[in-house]
Amino acid sequence: MKKFNKITIIGTGLIGGSLGLVIKRKRLAKEVFGIAKHQKTIEEAIKLGAIDKGSLKLRDVRESELIIVCTPVGEIVHTVQKIIPFLSQGCLITDVGSAKKRITQEIEKILPRGIHFVGGHPLAGSEKRGIESARIELFANSVTFLIKSKGTDITALKKIEQLWEETGSRIKIISAAMHDKIVAEISHLPHIAAVGLVNSASNRYLKYAAKGWKDLTRIALSDVLLRKDICLDNKEEIGRALGGFIEHLIIMRDLIQKGNSQGITKEFKKARQKKLKQERIIIAIDGPAGAGKSVVSQKLAAKLGFGYLDTGAMYRAITLKAIKQKIDLTNEARLIKMSQQTEIDFVFKKEKGAVLLLDGKDVHRELRKEEITNKVFYLAKLPKIRKRMVSLQRKIGEGRDIVAEGRDMGSVVFPQAKKFYLDASIKERAKRRYKQLLTQPLGLRGEKPSSKKIEQDIKIRDKKDSERKVAPLKRVKDAVYIDTTEMSIKQVVKRILDNL
Ligand code: DC
């Protein structure tokens, strides 16, 4: 993006200060100027590297190419009004206020020709405030709304969009009315709900409040005046959202008072399913070969609309590459080098699920060959190879909901995941493997399978998987254990869903 000459940030608090840090670090302006109410804030902002210079006077916005108004919502229009006499022709103004309809309308009305306003609202921040909490990564992976109205200048909008892109935020361009409707539900209402929870709690019981209550009420610590201003600014939409919320509370109260068990369950279930869909969730499924991990994971991923990460396929893929390159499987140094030069990724296709790409090529047909199954352990036991695979697996899992299947998903790769450990008796696993082999073409199957031999092979694989030094297969304490011996796939999937 083109560098600005002078950017002025009015209000160098948490948001303004964090923006200043990005602008300075990325050298998006020749000069970053800060205006605050207290000299101490200016000094702090300079010390932190959020601005180059600053002042307490609004008239010092002079000669700015871009002005970012980061004052509390209730002061934004007034601030813009006061700086109008000092604006240069072509100057761009943006803000970060959390309600947009009134602000956009009023500012567009008062701005002289040739000066453009683009409303913005980063959905970032916390109950903390002030320059001392500012940080450069505050906006990373968050969403920033930019407002497009009838009066919006498209070039100005583009410039503001580019600026926000630099913060690592995802940009969503919408109308002011739509913005206010969305944030009423997902941001303003939760603050009011938190206030309700805190104010309705009996003082004498508060000392027993545990994590759940604390999680739900953290935002009651937010800045009081700011919250008040937002309520007044977005009163219609907040009123509507509150109405819907109260209706739900009344439904719940009635169901509970009537002891309507079915109705209560239905409400909890509905919320749970909705939440599962919305939250970024990692489901880790570990267990020995033949416990049903693959088919269950795929079905579960399809049902939840999650990505499916088959980590066994990744170990198989590098084994395939080693075989193709005729690498001696006891030559650890060469195997490690090869793995470090290997790219593995998955493309998530609706019709086929996750397709593994080995150095960009779809190799899924070759991965299940007996030769690979028997040789994987030469690579899977090497710490450096596992390190590379774990880092790839975490990268693939980034930013999407996944069902990850393997041996060390819960214990090593995704310790934060909801963990499941699938198991089955050796006999049952051998039976499943036998059936699976019969469905494979002869080329993949190798010699004709015998149940005895399969059972032996499984025992050997179990031993190798669970006795290797790094990341052995093990049942971690917080994993839900499911013995699938006598269960259908559907039953296992249901058990997992019920335990999420
Ligand atoms: O799940 P699978 O049969 O496709 O796995 C192939 C091999 O890869 C298996 O023998 C164990 C190994 N593996 C591993 O060590 N760690 C994983 N996370 C997944 C598989």
Residues whose N, C-alpha, C, O or C-beta is under 5 A from the ligand:
A	BS01	DC	A289 T311 G312 A313 Y315 V376 A380 E405 G406 R407 D408
